[in-house]
């Protein structure tokens, strides 16, 4: 499938993403994530590995859209806990 990440066209297939991420240790998730196989990865980490681009060059939203089009489950940034008032 043809996807655009940071203005660059890529032809990606779900199996290709799965193969590239197969032996990769996931980084801590602080933002949006994607489940590849049974492992959750930050979408920026997957984008960096799959496209070879610097993660500063593309947004998490671009990767989420592309990965969803390929059939992957993406999850939004974890909700930050509500600040507690000091009494």
C-alpha positions as CSV (number, residue, x, y, z in Angstrom):
1,X,0.0,0.0,0.0
2,X,1.3,3.5,-0.8
3,X,1.5,5.8,2.2
4,X,3.0,9.2,2.7
5,X,5.2,9.9,5.7
6,X,6.8,13.4,6.0
7,X,6.1,14.1,2.3
8,X,7.9,10.9,1.2
9,X,6.0,8.1,-0.5
10,X,6.5,4.5,0.7
11,X,5.1,1.3,-0.4
12,X,4.5,-0.8,2.7
13,X,2.8,-4.1,3.5
14,X,1.7,-5.3,6.9
15,X,4.0,-8.4,6.6
16,X,7.0,-6.1,5.9
17,X,6.3,-4.1,9.1
18,X,5.9,-7.3,11.1
19,X,9.2,-8.7,9.8
20,X,11.1,-5.5,10.5
21,X,9.8,-5.2,14.0
22,X,10.0,-8.9,14.8
23,X,13.3,-8.8,16.8
24,X,13.1,-5.2,17.9
25,X,12.8,-4.5,21.7
26,X,10.1,-1.9,22.3
27,X,11.0,1.4,23.7
28,X,9.0,2.9,26.6
29,X,5.6,4.2,25.4
30,X,4.9,7.8,26.2
31,X,2.7,8.7,23.2
32,X,0.6,6.9,20.6
33,X,1.4,3.2,20.3
34,X,0.8,0.4,17.8
35,X,0.4,-3.4,18.3
36,X,2.6,-5.4,15.9
37,X,2.2,-9.1,16.5
38,X,1.5,-9.2,20.2
39,X,3.9,-6.4,21.1
40,X,3.1,-2.7,21.6
41,X,5.6,-0.2,20.2
42,X,5.6,3.6,20.1
43,X,4.5,4.6,16.7
44,X,7.6,6.8,16.3
45,X,9.8,3.8,16.9
46,X,8.0,1.8,14.2
47,X,8.1,4.7,11.8
48,X,11.9,5.2,12.3
49,X,12.6,1.5,11.7
50,X,10.2,0.9,8.8
51,X,10.9,4.1,6.9
52,X,14.5,4.9,7.9
53,X,13.5,8.5,8.6
54,X,14.4,10.6,11.6
55,X,11.4,10.6,14.0
56,X,11.6,14.4,14.2
57,X,10.7,14.5,10.5
58,X,7.2,12.9,10.8
59,X,4.3,13.2,13.2
60,X,2.9,10.4,15.2
61,X,-0.5,11.1,13.5
62,X,1.0,10.4,10.1
63,X,2.3,7.0,11.3
64,X,-1.0,6.2,13.0
65,X,-2.9,6.8,9.8
66,X,-0.5,4.7,7.8
67,X,-0.4,1.8,10.2
68,X,-4.2,1.8,10.6
69,X,-4.5,1.6,6.8
70,X,-2.3,-1.4,6.9
71,X,-4.6,-3.1,9.5
72,X,-2.7,-2.5,12.7
73,X,-4.3,-1.6,16.0
74,X,-3.2,1.8,17.2
75,X,-3.8,3.2,20.7
76,X,-3.8,6.9,21.7
77,X,-1.3,8.4,24.1
78,X,-1.9,7.1,27.7
79,X,-4.0,9.6,29.7
80,X,-1.9,11.5,32.1
81,X,-3.0,11.2,35.7
82,X,-5.0,14.1,37.2
83,X,-2.9,16.2,39.4
84,X,-3.8,15.9,43.1
85,X,-4.3,19.0,45.1
86,X,-2.0,19.4,48.1
87,X,-3.9,20.0,51.3
